[in-house]
Structure formats: C-alpha cells, structure tokens
C-alpha cells in the first residue's frame, strides 16, 4: 500500500507539493519513526489484515468531528511528541475510503433495480456531507497543520479548474423512426400539438424534431467556452452506440442513417469532444464495451478515450479495469443517480484506486456534480425549479471554493421546449451563471 498512500498524500496536498514537503509528513504508528517528520498521521486499524474488507471496517454514524469536519477513522485529537505533531484523525484511511468507492466493494448486496449503489444508502448521504467534498476539506486541514509546524504550503486559488458541459445522447430524436412517428400521431388524437410535431419531424427533417436540441445546447456550451476560455471549458457528447436487448437501451439507433451522420458532423463543426456512452447492457456485461468503443471510433473517425455508463450504471468497482484494458483514460460516470453531490468525496479528478487490490491505476475519474434528472425525477430528489437552481448554484460555488472541476450532465431530451419540464430554462440560467466564473 506504500505507493497508494503516497498517492493519497500527493492528492491531498496538491500537484504543487514538493518532495521536500512530502518528506515532512508521515503515516506510521511506530514511535521510533516519529522523529523523521514534523507531522505524523497515526494509522487506524482500517488497513490491517482481518479488518480491511470486512463489514466491521465501515465507519459508524454519527461520525466524530475534527476541526468541524467529520472523520471516518481515528479520533479527533492531536498530541506533541518531542518536535513532532501527532494527528490521531486518520485522514489517509478516510480519504481512501471515499475516493476508492471502498464502501461499494464491501456492501455488494446494496444495489438498486439497475444494479447501482444508491446514493441514499451511501455514507456521505447518511452522514450528511453528500453536498460537500469532504476529501477536499481534509486537504485544507492538512495544509493548515503543516503550516502550524513550520512548513511552507500554498493554498490553491478559488477558481473552477475546468467546466465539463456534457450531454448523454441516449435518444437522438423522438419521431424520426416509424414507430415513434405512429405513436406521436396516435397520441395526437388527444393532444393535437404532439401529432403536429410528429408529422413535421418525420416528414420535415431532424431539425424539426423536439428532442434534437443539440444545436441549441452546443451554442450555449460554446458561449461559456468563449467567456471563460477554451482551456477551462470542455463540452463533451457521450454517444450510445450499443445495447438494444434491454428496454433501457431502446430505441436502438442505426448509426449509418442520415440523422446520426448529421450529429457527427455537428459535433465536429462545433468542436465537441466525443465520448462513449457505454450501454446499459454493457453495464451488466462490461466485455461489450470493447465492441461499442470500436463502433463509435469507426463511425466518428475519432479515437475515443472518454466514457460514461448509460444510467450511470457502473455496477462493481472492478468493472473499471475493463475500461483501462479497452484504452479508456477518463471516466465521467462517478455520480449517484438518485442524489447529486460528491460520490467520491472530492470535486477534483482522481486516479481510480482498485479497492480489491489497493493499487492506484491509470484511469482518471471525473466526479459528476449534477445530472438533470437527479434533480427533477419523482423517485430521486424531486426538486421544483427554484430548489433545483439553488442546489446547483450551491454545488457550483462549492466546486469553485475548492479549486475543483465542474461536471454537468444535461440530456438533449430533457431540454425539449415544453412547459412540462423546467430543465431548458434551468440550463440557460446555469450557463449564464457560469459565464461569470
């Protein structure tokens, strides 16, 4: 675990942490080693054989509080041993627990109907810090401790590092295939407006379909890129090219059709990055990701290195290894579907730590801050328009204060111009706010 612990120290102290600074802080319970460091974090029993991986290794709620921050392991005290400060709050184990999704490995029976670990069952939710990046709070507290023992440590700026404006293209259009068209026409007997939309879309072209909102979305995204700079704003379209056996993957898109080619051309014209939206079926059987990635690369003529699972259906921690094996470098799945917040306890990109092996991997996880349907769905947060806006702004401000990255997910289907949904106006309001950042 030595390399993993060193990675966690570097992650907590930031990219600017020097080798000299890292040499001043240790993680040991051996009194004979204390003299080597100015600050020592005392290990709890978390990593010990017989404890690690067992149910009794999970933190108990309510958590103890150290310097106004909940700690998962250890206790909230410090002591001085000669010239060394000893911190009994085990920030290393607490950080590891959150960024590795350790809880999801231990509580494998805790899954929803889609095989996902529910946000409302998670420790961050139950302990009341789902809307606060606790690991980033640990970073600040560790820097304060080091300054107090005489080390020079700089604070990161209060600015959003990167804004990722992402869109999952589950369904490109509503009425462009015959089945959708006929459904719209039949419903149009009761709701004439829908029937008219179906006819106009089916016979008039993709641009008239109510779900083809991507030109509108990309225009807003690029306005943020212009306002804050292309290096800080990166729009991504995650495109689903697989599935079809499960109802969650339907309707299955035929990717040689003219409409899909229009999407590919639009993304290239607007400089939108392509990402793989691995199917629901691939969430169940990750080996399918290889063919889906090759398919998207073939039709887009782009090398695909970004991924997000459909339904945020990343089921088991070990499934991440398949992404690595398939050449995926960055995953954007890491948010809970049922509650927006900080699934990994951080708003900064972090390397995936395999909790089974305890090893740091090459895969970068980008924490998902907000997904549209999480806010509005009756089975999820079920917020009204005002509550949703206020919650989004609070999370955005939180990311800014911790120098994190903001990852937003709005589906093209959710911003249909209809009074039944607030997401079109909500996205506009968020974009307006982001331009000031």
Secondary structure as UniProt FT lines:
FT   HELIX           2..13
FT   TURN            15..16
FT   HELIX           19..22
FT   TURN            23..24
FT   STRAND          25..27
FT   HELIX           31..36
FT   STRAND          39..41
FT   TURN            46..47
FT   TURN            49..53
FT   HELIX           55..57
FT   STRAND          64..66
FT   TURN            67..68
FT   STRAND          69..71
FT   STRAND          74..81
FT   TURN            82..83
FT   STRAND          84..89
FT   HELIX           91..99
FT   TURN            100..101
FT   HELIX           102..106
FT   TURN            108..109
FT   TURN            113..114
FT   HELIX           119..121
FT   HELIX           123..126
FT   TURN            127..128
FT   TURN            130..131
FT   HELIX           134..148
FT   TURN            149..150
FT   STRAND          163..169
FT   HELIX           178..187
FT   TURN            188..190
FT   HELIX           192..204
FT   HELIX           206..208
FT   TURN            210..211
FT   HELIX           214..228
FT   TURN            230..232
FT   STRAND          233..239
FT   HELIX           247..249
FT   TURN            255..256
FT   HELIX           258..269
FT   TURN            270..271
FT   STRAND          273..278
FT   HELIX           280..284
FT   HELIX           286..288
FT   HELIX           289..300
FT   STRAND          306..309
FT   HELIX           310..312
FT   HELIX           317..319
FT   HELIX           320..325
FT   TURN            326..327
FT   STRAND          330..331
FT   TURN            343..344
FT   STRAND          350..354
FT   TURN            355..358
FT   STRAND          359..365
FT   STRAND          370..371
FT   HELIX           372..376
FT   TURN            378..381
FT   HELIX           385..401
FT   TURN            402..403
FT   STRAND          406..409
FT   TURN            412..415
FT   TURN            419..420
FT   HELIX           423..434
FT   TURN            435..436
//
